[in-house]
Amino acid sequence: MAKITELHVNDQTLRVDAEAERSLLSVLRDDLELTGAKYGCGEGQCGACTVLIDGTPTHSCLTQVGKVGQKKITTIEGLERNGRLHPLQQAFLEIGAMQCAYCTSGMIMAGVALLKQNPNPSPPDIVRSMEGNICRCGTYPRIIAAIQRAASMKEGGNQ
């Protein structure tokens, strides 16, 4: 079986020793101790495990680590810069866009990708881009408001 020996995560090259068939989520959580991405459904339906691969929101529970190769992986832990939260993380806190917070990292990662692509999304744009991310607590209006607030912040779509 093929082994993966390094991954590019959060702007660092990290050593791993993982079978290529393992899920990226498993390697991130169990081997690299990056526990922000959550195991939700294991079927790519809930979005709790969302990370960015080369800037694209991806369900890490379905992604085999061997298919990631030399791509750039960004997890929720990699958004903070120089002790400052990403504007969307800050907006989630200010708006109170989480209740149990289980979905929060996946929601934020999908939102970050949206803001990179569309720095000023409309509410329908936000709803469309967040499909595939489920909030069991139903805080969708606050999630939309947080993404809108981050878009209005100076650096909202630029991080």
N, C-alpha and C positions, 0 to 999 in steps of 0.2 A: 504494500500500500504506500501511496505517496505521502510524504510528510511536508508540512509547511513549517519553515524555520524563522520567518520574519514577516511582520505586517507593518504597514505604515498607518499608524493611528495617532490622531490628534497632533500632527506635525512632528511625530517622532518615529523612528524605526525601532520596533520592539522585537525581541527574540521570543519565539514560541517553539513548541514542539507538539504539533497537532496533526492528526490524520486529516487529509484533504477533504474527507467526506463530512467532517464535523460541522455543525452549524456555527456561523460567525458569532451568533449570540452566545453560544456555549463557550467559545474560546475567549470572547471579551469578558464574560462574567467569571468563568471558572479559572482561566489561566492568567488573565491580565488584571483581574480584580476591578474591572470597570463595570460597576453594577447599575449604572444609570439606565441602560436599556433593560426593560423588564420582559420576562417570559409571561405572556398573556394566554394566547390560545394555541400557539405552536403551529398555526395553519395560515399565518399571514393575513388574518382577517381583522385583528383588533388594533394593530399599529403600536402597541406598547413597546415593541422591540425596535422601532425605527431608528436607524442611523443614516448618516449620509455617506454614500460611496461616490467619490468624485463629484460631490455636490448634489447627487440624486437621492431623494429619500428611498430607503430600501428596508424591507422587513428582514432583519438579521436572523430571525428564527428559521427562515426558508433558504437563506443564502449559505451555500457550502463555502467554508473558509478557503478551500482550494480554488474557487472561482474568483476570489478577490484579487489574487496576484499582487501586483505592484500598485494597485489603486489606493487612493487616499481615503481613509476611513475617518469620519468625524463622529464622535459620540457627544452626548450632552456634557461630559466632563471636559471636552475640548473647546467649548464655546467661550468660556471666560478668558479674558485677556488682561494681563497685568493686574490681577485682583479685581477687575471690573466685570460684572455680568454682561452677557450679550443683551442688547436692548430688549429682545423678546423675553428673555428670562426676567429682566427687571419689570417689564410690563405685566407678565404673569403674576408677579408678586404684588405689584401696585393694584391691579384689577381684582386680585383674588380669584384667578382663573383656574383654581384647582380646589378640589374638595378632599378626596382621598389621596390624590396625586399619583395614583398608579399609572395613569395614561400620560402624565405631564411631560416626561422626557420625550416620548414619541410625538406628542402634539407639538412641542417646541421644535424638534428637529424638522418635522414637516413644515412648520411655519417659517423656520429659518430658510429652508430651500425656496419656499414661495417668495419671501421677501428679497432673496437674491435675484430671482427671476423677474419679479414684479414688485418694485419698491413701493407702489401705492395701489394695492389690490382693493377692489370693491368687495362688499360683503358676499355677493354671489361668487366672486373669484376665490375668496377665502373658503367658503363652504365647499366648493368644487375641489380645491386643492387638499382639503382635509379629509376627503372621503377615504376610507380605509383606516381611519384613526377613530376609535370608539372611546367615548367617555361614559363609563357606566353610571357616573353621578349626574350626568346631564348638564354640565356647566358650559354647554356650547355657546350661549350668548356671551358669557364672560371670556371664553377663548377667542371668539371673533373680535370682541372689544380689545383684548390684549394685543392681538395681531395688528389691529388698526392703530392702537397707541404706539406700538413699536415702529410701524410704518411712518408715523408722524414724528418720531424722534429723529434727531439729526443723523445718527448712524444706523437707523433701523434696518435698512437693506444692504448696508455696506460692510458688514462684518462677516 
